[in-house]
Amino acid sequence: MTILVTGGAGYIGSHTCVELLNKGYDIVIMDSFENSNPNVLKRITEITGKQVKAYPIRLLDKASVREVFAKHNIEAVMHFAGYKAVGESVSFPLKYYRNNVHSTVILCEVMREYGVNKLVFSSSATVYGAVNQVPIDENTELKPANPYGRTKQIIEGMLQDLYFSDQRWSIALLRYFNPIGAHTSGLIGEDPNGIPNNLLPYISQVAVGKLDKLHVFGNDYPTKDGTGIRDYIHVVDLAIGHLSALENVQSSTGINTFNLGTGRGYSVLEVIAAFEKASGRAIPYTIEARRSGDAAICYANCSKAKEQLGWQATRGIDAMCKDTWRWQSTNLNGYEEVTKRNKTNVSLIKNAGIF
């Protein structure tokens, strides 16, 4: 079975590709490489021992998307591609609506043309917004607080309408919470452009000396240590969750929504302590004022995924921090150094057609 993975060179997509290949699936990656690095493909091959077919294509390029479907017997799609920086989405909302929403319309149109109706969609817990009651289950009211979250909500609604119009479709909407960690090999991990937006990449860059200190936003929340609590999930657990969802859409029709998290939360200070333990390095930080819109506590109810997909997260915060540190300490500048050493870039992929 051949699975198309859009955004397959990204953080979550690349880890999912590893799990797919290890399970015996054939995969085709479609990625613009705008926010990812083509050296990820070499690393996937190094981990799995399997070559990867990849196309440097934006989903907005409908003709090129059609060419990929015409060339490969694709039976299901995992859709990760999309912009994901919350702050940028506030500054450039139209960029996010065009890229995230319009590209998904194009993808679904081409899927329909080629008779492909099995889809696993990468949604986000940002669709819930700042929820005051925890744990958050799939029936919690959706109140996204930024354009990025609203693009995910719009796409979810669009896919629901698509299924109701044609009930041959089988779709899984995966709302995941805070992915962190890296592959245990240390070969692939999170490599953000510029200053990280998320906690763990920021902490790890402080640990290796790329950043001076961590800024902790708020220490006066009604939590055990005053800092915000979030549900952090290991990226490999998350990738395995996608495989469970894929198996589900292969054997059924319908549209289902699943939270993917651990079902418990860790405070910012707990994460700092765990990372200091994993790295053996002190993480300097300063306390700043709360950020507007941040909830005190946010974690998932994942019972539906356990009951219907047979999936649950198994890795704790110590493993998440150890694997993050292994990745960051052996790849000080992410994939950048590898790019210079191997002289690999998108033009090579374009010339070859595939990797």
N, C-alpha and C positions, 0 to 999 in steps of 0.2 A: 504493500500500500504506500502511495506517495502522498506526503503531507506538504502543502505549501505553508511556509512560515514567513509571514510578513514582519519586517523588523527583526529578523532572525539573528542579526549581528549585534543587537542591543543587549542590555544587561540581562533582562529576564528571558528574552528570546534565545540568546546564546546558550544559557543553561538548559533551557527546554530542548533545544536542538541536541545537546549532548544526551539527555535522557531519551529522546526519541530514537536516536541512532543506537544507543545501547539496548533498546528494546526491539531492534530489528526493523524499524521503519525506514523507508527511503524518504529523504526530505529535499525540498527545493526552497532556497532562501531568496526572498525579494527584499532588498534594503537600499535606501538611497545613500547610506553612509554619511548622511549629513550630521548625525549625532552619534555615530558609531565608527569603529575602525575596522578596515578589512583584514587586519592581522588576526582578528577574532577567528576568522575562518581557519587559518593555520592552526590556531590553538585547539579548535574543536576537533580537527583531524588528528592532532597530536594526542589528545585525550582518548578519542574513540578508535583511532586507526582507520577511519573511513573518510573518503573524499567527500567534499560538500559541493553541491551545485548551487551557485549564487548568481544573482542578477542585480546589477546596480540600477534599480528602477524605482522611480517615485510612483506611488499608486495613482497619483493624479494623471499620469501618462497612460491613458486607457489603451491606446494601441499597443504599447509595450507590455502591458499586463495581459492583453489578449494573446500576444505572441508566446508568453510563458505557458499559458493554459493550453495553447495549441500544440506546444512542443512536448508537454508532459501529461501523463494520465493522472491528473490530480483528483484525489477522492475526498479530501477534507482540507480545511484551511484553519490555521491558527493565526489570529490577527492581533499582532502586537504593535504594528507600526503606528506612529502618531507622536505629536509633540506632547511633552509632559511637564514642563516647568510652570508651576503655578504662578509665580511672580511675573514671568514673561507673558503668560496668558492674560493677565490683568492689563499689561501695557499694550499688548497687540492682540486683542480679542479676535479680529477678523482673520488674522493669520491662523489662529487655532481653529476657528470654525471651518475655514476653507480646507485646511490640511486634514484635520481629524474627521470631520463629518463628511465633507464632499468626497474624500478619498475612499471612505467606507461605502458610500453609495456606489462609486465606480466599481469597487471590488465585488460588491454583491450583484451588480448588473452583469459583470463578466462571469461570475460563478453561475448565475442563472442561465446565461447563454450556453455554458458548457455542461449544464446538468449537474453541477456540484452544489449540494445543499446541506453539507455538514460543516458547522462553523463553531469554533471556540473563540470567544471574544474577550480580549483583555480590557476589563473595565477597572474600576477603582473604588475604594471606600470613600473617596472624595465626593461621591454622589450623595452621601448622607449629610455632608456639611458638619457643623459643630453641634453634635448631638449631646444632650445633657444626661440621657439615660443609657446605661450600659448593663449587660452586653448588647451590642447592636446585632439584630437579626435581619434577614432579608426583607421583612415586612416593615421595617422602620421607614418613616416618611423620608423622601428624598428632598434635600434642601441644599444643593451644592452652592458653595459660597464664592466661587470664582469661575471664569470662563472655561478653564480646563475641565473642572468637574461637570460643568453644564454640557460640554461636548460629549462627555461620557454618558450623561443622562439622555441626551438627545439620541445618541447612537443606540442605546438600549431600547428606547421607545420605537425607533425606526425598525430595529430588528424584530421587536414584538409585532409591529404592524406587518412586517414581511411574512412572518410565520402565519399570522391570522389570514393573510391573503392567499397563502399557499402552504398547506399543512404537510407537505412533503419535507419541509425544512426541519432540521434538527440543530438547535442552537444552545450553547451554554454561555451564559454571561457570568464571568468570574470577577467578583469584587474583592480585590486583595488589599491588605492593610499596609504594612510598612516593610517591604522587602529589604533585607540586608544580608550580609555574608558573601561568600564566594565559593567556587568549586574547591574541593579539598586538595586538588592538585596544585592550587595556586596559579594556574595558567589563565583562568578567566575570572573576571570580577567586575565590579562597578568602576567605570572610568569616566566620571563626569567632566564636561567641558567647563573650564574656568573654576570659580569658587563653588564648591558643592552646595546644593540646596538642602540636602538631607543630612541627618545627624551622623550616621556611621562614617560615610566618606569624609565628613568634616573632621571628626575625631581622629580618623586614621591619618589624615594629612597633617594634623597637629602632631601626632605621634612621631612621624618621620621628619618633622621640621619644616614642612612646606608652608604651614600656617602657624602663627604665633600662639594662638589660644582659641578656645571654644567660647562662643557667646551663648549662655543659657538664658532663654527668654522666660522669665518669671520664676520666682521661688516662693510665691505666696498663694499657690493653688491649694484647694482643700484635699491634698494628698498627703501621704505619710512623710514625705520630705519636702513638700512644697513645690516640686517640679512636675511638669506634665507627664502623664502616663500614656504610653502608646503600645499597640500590639505589633511587635516586631516578628517577622517570619523569615526563616532562612530561605534564601533564593532557591536552593535545591529542593526543599520541601514544596515550595511554590511550583517549581517546574514539574515535580511529580504529580501535583494536583492537576496540572494541565493535561497530563497523560490520562489521569483518571476521568477527567471531563471528556477527553477525546474518545475513550472507550464507551462512555455513556452515550455520546451523540451518534456513535457508529451503530449502536444497537437499538436506537429508539428514534422517534420523532417528537417534536415539541420544542418548547423554549423554557429553560430553567435558569434561575439565578442562584449563585452560590457565593457565600463569603469564604475567603481563604485567609486564615490567620491562625494564631495559636490558641485563642480563647482566653488569653491572660495578657496583662500589661506590665511593662517595666517603665520606671521613671527615668528621666534624663540622668539623674545622679547614679542610679543603678547601672545604667548602660556605661557610664564613664568608669565606674568601679570595675565592671566586668572587662572592659577593654584594657584598663591598667593592669589587671591580672593577666590577661592574655598576652600583652605586649611587654610587660615588665617595665613600662615607661609611664611617667606621670603625665597626666593631661591637664595642663593649666586651663582655667576657665574663669570667666567673669559673669556675674549676674546682671542681666539687663531687664528692662521693663517688659511686661507681657506684650505679645503681639496681638493686635486686634483680630478677633475671630477664632483664636485658638481655644479648643476645649480643654478642660482640666484632665479628663480621663476618656480614653477611646480604646475599646477593644471589642473583638468580634464574638458572636455566637456562631460557632462553626458546626453545630450539630447536624444541619441539613447535609453538608458535604460528607460528613462521616456516615450518615444513614443512607444516603442515596448514591454516593460515589465510592464509599468504602475508603475514604481518605481522611487522614489527619496529620498534622505536623508532628514531627518527632524530635526535632533538634531544638535545644534550649539556647539561652542567651550566651552561655560560655562557648558553645560551638560556633555560634554566629560570629562572635568577636574573634575567636582563634582563626577562623577561616578568612575573615576580613583582614586581619593582621598579616597572615601568610601571603595573601594576595598583594597587599600594599607594600609590605617590606621587601618583597622580591620584584616588585614592579613600581619603583618609586615614582615614575611619571606615567603610570598606566601603560598603554600600548604605544606611547610616543617613541620610546627608546627602541622598541622592536621595529617600528616603522623605519627609523633611520638605519638600523643595522641590516635589515633584510631588504630595504628599498622596495617595500610593498606598498602599493597605493591603489586607489580606485581605477586609475587608467590601465593598470595591468589586468584587472578583472574585466574592464570593458573590452580590451583587446582580445582576451581569451574567450569572452562570452560567459564562461563559467569558471569557478575555481576548482 
